[in-house]
Amino acid sequence: MYIGEITLKLLLSILFGGAVGLERETSRKPAGLRTNILICASSTMMMALSQLQIGGKDLSGEAMRMAAGVITGVGFLGAGAIIQSRGAVHGLTTASTIWAVAGMGLILGAGYYLLAAIFTAVIVITLIVLRKVEGFIARKKGWPPIPEN
């Protein structure tokens, strides 16, 4: 794997992680633009590193250990985003987004650029469109506004 390919992966991780982070930033969430870019770029680099260590794109065994470590580690980061107060839980969407963006970085690091682009679109559409759907349902049912996660 050459420096050019790793650079491409990192640039795409900035673009894709930034797309998710921009949505979170404009929604005034704690894990915004910089956080999502760093999570995506870091997991991309960890996967690229694992491929460098084994000398190719073989995604079995050793490379998957790095991915498993990223997934586990980012779970702790996401857990820190979840807050419970007065019987209500906040931050689940933020925690889920952190986990998804780390997964996106692993996909990029493995070299599946189109799949990463599709996954980015799924994440952003879910965050934007379904927030509006949830609000519509709440208004229709006369429920109090849904607290933002």
C-alpha positions in Angstrom: 0.0 0.0 0.0 1.4 3.3 -1.0 1.4 6.7 0.6 -1.0 8.0 -2.1 -3.6 5.3 -1.3 -3.4 6.0 2.4 -3.7 9.8 1.7 -6.8 9.1 -0.4 -8.3 7.1 2.4 -7.6 9.9 4.9 -9.0 12.6 2.6 -12.2 10.5 2.1 -12.4 10.0 5.9 -12.3 13.8 6.4 -15.0 14.2 3.7 -17.3 11.5 4.9 -16.7 11.9 8.6 -17.1 15.7 8.0 -20.5 15.2 6.3 -21.8 13.4 9.4 -20.0 15.8 11.8 -21.5 18.8 9.9 -25.0 17.5 10.5 -24.3 17.0 14.2 -22.6 20.4 14.4 -25.6 22.2 12.8 -27.9 20.3 15.2 -25.7 21.7 18.1 -24.7 18.2 19.4 -21.6 17.7 21.5 -19.9 15.3 19.0 -19.7 17.6 16.0 -17.5 18.3 13.0 -14.0 17.8 14.5 -15.0 14.9 16.7 -16.5 12.9 13.8 -13.6 13.7 11.5 -11.1 12.6 14.1 -13.0 9.3 14.8 -13.4 8.5 11.1 -9.8 9.4 10.3 -8.4 7.5 13.2 -10.3 4.3 12.5 -9.3 4.6 8.8 -5.7 4.9 9.8 -5.9 2.0 12.2 -7.3 -0.3 9.4 -4.6 1.0 7.0 -2.0 0.3 9.6 -3.2 -3.2 10.0 -3.0 -3.8 6.3 0.5 -2.3 6.1 1.6 -4.7 8.9 0.3 -7.8 7.0 1.4 -6.5 3.6 -1.8 -6.2 1.7 -5.5 -6.0 1.6 -6.1 -9.4 3.2 -8.9 -8.7 5.7 -8.7 -11.9 7.6 -7.1 -12.7 10.9 -4.7 -10.0 11.9 -6.4 -7.1 10.1 -9.7 -8.0 11.7 -8.1 -7.8 15.1 -7.4 -4.1 14.6 -11.0 -3.6 13.5 -12.3 -5.4 16.6 -10.1 -3.3 18.8 -11.4 -0.1 17.2 -15.0 -1.3 17.5 -14.5 -2.1 21.2 -12.6 1.0 22.0 -15.0 3.4 20.3 -17.8 1.7 22.3 -16.3 3.2 25.4 -16.2 6.6 23.8 -19.8 6.3 22.9 -20.7 5.1 26.4 -19.3 8.3 27.7 -21.7 10.3 25.5 -24.7 8.7 27.1 -26.1 10.7 30.1 -28.9 9.6 32.4 -30.7 12.4 34.4 -34.1 12.5 36.1 -35.1 9.2 34.6 -34.4 10.2 31.0 -31.5 9.0 28.9 -29.8 11.4 26.6 -27.0 11.0 24.0 -28.0 7.7 22.5 -28.0 9.1 19.0 -24.6 10.7 19.6 -23.2 7.4 20.9 -24.6 5.6 17.9 -23.2 8.1 15.5 -19.8 7.8 17.1 -19.9 4.0 16.6 -21.2 4.3 13.0 -18.5 6.8 12.0 -15.8 4.6 13.4 -17.3 1.7 11.3 -17.3 4.0 8.3 -13.6 4.7 8.9 -12.9 1.0 9.0 -14.7 0.5 5.7 -12.6 3.3 4.2 -9.4 2.0 5.6 -10.2 -1.4 4.1 -10.5 0.3 0.7 -14.2 0.0 0.1 -14.8 3.6 -1.0 -18.2 3.2 -2.6 -19.6 1.2 0.3 -18.3 3.9 2.7 -20.0 6.6 0.6 -23.3 4.7 0.6 -23.0 4.1 4.4 -22.3 7.9 4.9 -25.5 8.7 3.0 -27.4 6.2 5.1 -26.1 7.8 8.3 -26.8 11.4 7.2 -30.3 10.6 5.8 -31.1 8.8 9.0 -30.1 11.7 11.2 -31.8 14.4 9.1 -34.9 12.8 7.7 -35.9 10.6 10.6 -35.5 13.6 13.1 -38.2 15.3 11.0 -40.3 12.1 10.9 -40.1 11.8 14.7 -41.1 15.4 15.1 -44.1 15.0 12.8 -45.3 11.9 14.6 -44.9 13.6 18.0 -46.9 16.7 16.8 -49.6 14.5 15.2 -50.0 12.5 18.4 -49.9 15.6 20.6 -46.8 14.3 22.5 -44.3 16.6 24.0 -41.4 17.4 21.8 -38.8 14.6 21.5 -35.7 15.6 23.3 -32.7 15.7 21.0 -30.1 12.9 21.5 
